[in-house]
Amino acid sequence: MTLSLTASSVLPHDSSQATLIGRVWQPGVGPVLVAVLGDALHDLSGVAPTASQLFELDDPAGAVQRALADGSAAPVASLQAVLAQADPATRAGDTGDTPWLLAPCDLQALKASGVTFIASLLERVIEEQARGDASRAHSIRDALTRILGDNLAGIVPGSAQAASVKEALLAQGAWSQYLEVGIGPYAEIFTKSQPLSAVGLGADIGIHPDSVWNNPEPEMVLAVNSRGEVVGATLGNDVNLRDFEGRSALLLGKAKDNNASCAIGPFIRLFDAHFGIADVRRCDLSLRVDGPEGFTLLGSSSLSKISRDPLDLVSQAAGPNHQYPDGFMLFLGTMFAPTQDRLGPGQGFTHVVGDVVRIETPALGALVNRVTHSDKAPPWTYGIAALMRNLAGRGLL
């Protein structure tokens, strides 16, 4: 199943007024920071050598707009040619002349927020009680719904009301470590992947070959600089292994951080006069999974239903107790937890190799990837040392 990516299918609905930056792999050159202008991608190396350093500028969007306006950001390739190269199944690779898209971030830490929506919070509790066994999920979901009902909706995490609900749930034997971070004072902030390990639009995404219960997690992702300032937003897929995490919370690293298990893109939309944090709060994400056997899964996630404000999550990730000198990308969590049966009654949803996953919202466009096993995805080999050598060799450091 080819991806057939086009500008109209992956760019924001108002792309003509959006400040969009990303990264491409340019054959014979290496990773290049680019911006979208019309039907072409333009080289931003003269503005900043990395996305991380671009975001340290006082006005990243303004710097990009000036470079595009004065012609100092030279065109690299047509956008459609680059999108045609995004699918690894049809890519010419380094033997060709056309770049392909990478994840739009580089040196930033890749962080994620968990249990930030009530709907997904309950699914985490189900995973925990099922001990990773998908066949038990349906009956546990029914039992928890009878106990909890809608009692958690509208509760402000860390509030006196939340503490009262905790006491009531403890008395009923229904408390969980996931409820602790869902309605308690401290958010779950974890390391999703390592800097430079994320994959971009069109790339294969990986699930561990030992996993039999897993799912996509469509999320908004904030771009944050070293000062804790949010400078833009993009889309992400926090690929998750429900069976691993359900067996033990100590397997979170194994459940979340595998080769090609973190997808970000297609571009980062910088905050400017047309787009800001208020627009992020209003975004509705849609998810579509098309399987090779004809299976289709549809879902959605609305930021308006998040239980912790995005800026609160940023402040919990970075501050006096934790710093990120190269900035960080922060996944905001998802309310989507698929329960549609795929492989049998009561089994719920799990990926199969060949699934095409599409995550989109009008303001940011669409992130599209195909599922494979992590050991079959291209291995991650280009790290920080390689990037520094490349930038030095190009005279950008």
N, C-alpha and C positions, 0 to 999 in steps of 0.2 A: 504494500500500500504506500504509494508515493505521497509526499506532503503537499506538493503543488502550491507553494507559497507565493503570494503576490503582495504588492504594496497595499492594495485596497483591502486585503484580508488580514493584514497584520499591523497596520499603522493606526494611530488614534483617529477617531472620526473627524477631528479638527486638526489634522496633522499640519496644515498650512500655517497655523499660528502656534504650534507646539515647538518648544526647544528640546530636541531629541538628540542624545549623545549615546554612543555605543563603542564597541571595539570590534575590529576585524582582524583576521589573520591574512596578511598580504604576502603571497608567495615571494620568496627571495628577500623579504624585508623583516617579517615577523608581526607582532601585535601592534596595531595602530589605532589610536584614539580618533574617532570620527564623529561628525555631526550630520544629520539629515537636512538637506536643503533641496526642495523640489523632488526630482527623480534621481538625485545623486547623493553619494556620501563624500564628505569633505574631510581632509586631514587636519586634525587639531593639534598636531605635535608642536606647532609654534606657540600654542596657548599653554599647553601643559603636556608633559610626557606621559602621564598616567591619569586615569579617572580620579584616583585618590588625590592627586595634587591639584587637579582642576577644582575639586570640591573644597579645597582649602582657600581658594580665592574669595574675596569679599563678595563678589557678585558673579558666580559661575555662569548663570544664564546670560548676563550682560556681556561677559567676555566672549562667549561662544557667538552671540549675535553680532558683535562687532567684527569678529574674525570672518564671519560669513559675509557681512556687508562690505568690508573693505577688500575682499578677495585674497586675504593672506592665508585662508584655509583652502588649499587647492583641492580640486575634485580627485577622488581616488578611483571610483568606479560607479557605474549606474546602480541604483538601488535594486532594480529588478534582476540584474546580472548577479549581484551578491546574494539575493534571496534564492535564486536558482541554484546557487552553490551550497545553500544552507543544509540541504538534505544530503547526509553522508552517502546515501544509496546511489546518488547521481553525481556526486562531487568529483571534479577532476583532480583535486588535491594540489600538492606543490608542483605537479607537472604542468599545471595550467597557469594562467595569468590572472584569474579573477579571485578576489578575496572572498572569504566567507565569514559569517558572524561568529563572534565569541560572546561569552557573557559580558555585559556592559560594565561590570566592575572589575577591579584587579587586586590591589593590595589591601583592600578593606577586609576586616574580619567578617565572617558570615555567621550572623547570630539569628536566633529565632525565638519567638514568643509562643508558648504553648497554653492551651486551655483558656483561650480568651473569648470564647463563645459558649453559651450554655449548651447548645445542641452538641457541639463536639466534646464538651466537658463530660456529658453523660456517656458518650461513646468511649471515652478514656476509662471511665469507671467500669463500663461493661468489659473492655479489654482486660482490665485488672482482675475482675472477678472470674472471667472465663479462662484466665491463665493462658491466653493465647490460642485457645481452642475455638475456632469460628463456629463450630456446630452448637456451642452452648450460648451463643450471643443472643439469639432470639428470645429464649425463655428468660434470660437475665434482664434483657431490655424491658420485657413486660413487667417483671417483678419490680424493677427500679421505678418504672413509670407509676406504678400503683403507690409506691412509697413517697416519691418526690413530687409527682404531678408537675405543676407549673410553679412550685414554690420558690425556685431559684431565679425565675425571670424577674428582671428589674432590680435585683439586689446589687448594690454598689460594693465591689470587693473591698475588704478591710473595714467596712462600716460596722457600727454597733448592731445593725440588723443582720449583717452577715455572721457576726459572732453568735447571735442568738440562734440563727438557723443551724450553725455548726453544733451547738449544744443539743438541739432537737434531733439532728441526724445521728449524733453520737449515741443518744439514748435509744434510737431505733436500730442501732448497729449498721447504719448505712454510710458511715463516714469513710473517706478515701483520701489518699495522698493527692489525687487529682482535684478533689474538692478543696483541699488546702490551698493549692495555688489558683484555683478557679475563683474562689470567693474570699480567700484570705488576704492579708495586707501585701504579701510579696508575690509578684508575678513570676511565672516560670520563664526564665531567659536561659537558653542553652546555646552551645556552639553547634551549628548545623554542619558546617564543613570548613575547610581551610582556605585561606586566601589563594586565589587563582584556580581553585578546584571546581568552581561552578561551570556548568555548560550552558550554552546559549540557545537561541532559536534554531530549531531544526535538528539539533544534536540528539543522539540516542540518550535516554535516561535509564539508569540502572536500578534493578531490584536484586537483592541478594538471592543467589540460586537456591538457598535452603529455605526461603520464605514461601509459605503457602497461603498467607493471609496478609495482603498489603493493599495500599491505595494511594492515589494522588492526593495532594493537599493544595488546592488553589489558594494563593495568598497574595495580598499586596505586600510589597517590599519597599521600605524606606531607605534612601541613601543619606547617610549621616556623616558629617565631617568630624574632625578631631575635637572640635569645640562643642559637640553635641547638637549642632544645628542641622535640621533636616533640609536638604537642598534639592530633593527630587524623589520620585517614586517610580516603581516598575512592577512587573508581575513576577511571581515565583511559584515553583512547584516543590514543596517540601515533601518529597517522596518518603513514604512511611511504611515500616513493616509492623503491622498490628500484632502479629503473633509473637515477634521478638519482644516488643515493648510490653505486651500483655503478660508474658511469662515473668518478667522482672523489670522494674524501673531502672535497675542497674545495667540493663542491656540497651538503654536509650542510645548510647553511642553506636552500637551495632545496628539498631533499628533506623537510625537517621543518617549516619555518615558512612556511606559506601561509595565506591567509584561511580561517578555520573548520577548520584542520587540527589543533586541539587541543581535545579534549572532556574535561570534568571534571564529575563528579557521581555520583549525583543530589544527595546532601548530604554534608557532612563530618561524620563521626562522631567526636566529641571523646573524648579519653581520660578515663575515669572508673573507678569501681569495677568496672564490668562489661566494660570493653574497654580494651586497652592494646597496647603494642608486641609483647608475647608472642603476642597474638591475631593481629596482623598477620603475624607469622612463620609462622603456621599456615594462612593463607588459601590456598584453591585457587580460582583464577579460571576461569570457563568463558566461552567465546566462541561465538556463533552468528551467522552471516551468512545472511540470506534474500534471494535475488536476485529481481528482477522476472520473470525467466524460469523460476522454479521451482528454481533452484540453491540448495543448502544446504551451508554449511561449518560444521563443528563443531571446536572446539579447546579446549585448556585450558592453564593455566599455574599451577604450584605454587610458592609462595614458599619452601617447604621445600627446594627445589632451587637456590635462588639461591647464586651463588658468593661474593658479598660480603654481609655482614650489612647490613640496612637502616641501622643506626646508624653503621656504618663509612662507608656512602655519604653520610650526612648530614655526618659529620665531614670527608669529603673535599670536600664542596660548600662548607662554611662553616667558618671558623676564623680563625686569625691572618693567613692570606694572602688571605681573601676574606670580606667582610661583606655582609649584606642587612638594612638598617635597617627595611624593611617586611616582613621574613620572606620565605619562599619555599615554593613547592609543588615537591616532588621526585618525579618519576616513577621507579620503581624498576627499570624494564626488564622485559622479557618473555622467556619461554622459547619462546613461540609464534612460529613462522615457517611460514606455510602453504605446502604443496607440492602440494596437491590440484589436478589439472588442471581447468581451467574452459573455456578457449577453444580448446584443442587439445592433442594429446599432447605431453608434454614442456614445455608452456608454464607449468605451475604455476598458482597462483592470482593473480588481479588483480581489483580492484573494477570494477563497472559502476555507472553512475548509477542510483539507485533502490534499491541494496542497503540493507537494514536491519540494523544491527550492534547486537548485544546483548552486553554484558559484565557479568558478575554474580558475586557471591560472597555466601553467606548472611549474613555479618556486616555487609556494607555495602549490600546491595541490588543494583540493576541500573542501568546506564547504557545508554540506548537512543538511537540516532541514525540518520538516513538520509543516504546518500551523494549528493553532487552535485559539480559542478566548483567550484573555488574562486572562479572569476569569476561564478558563478551564485548562490552563497550570499550572504546579506545582507552588505554590506560592513561592516567594523568602523569605526564612526564615533564611538563613545562612549569617550573616553580619560580620562586623569587630570584634565586641566583641566576637562572637562565634569563629572566627578564632584565635584571641589572646589567648582565653582560651585553644583551642586545641593545639596550638604551645607551650604554656607554659607547658601543661600537658605532651607533648612529649619531653620536655627538649630542645626545639629549640630556646627559647628566652633567 
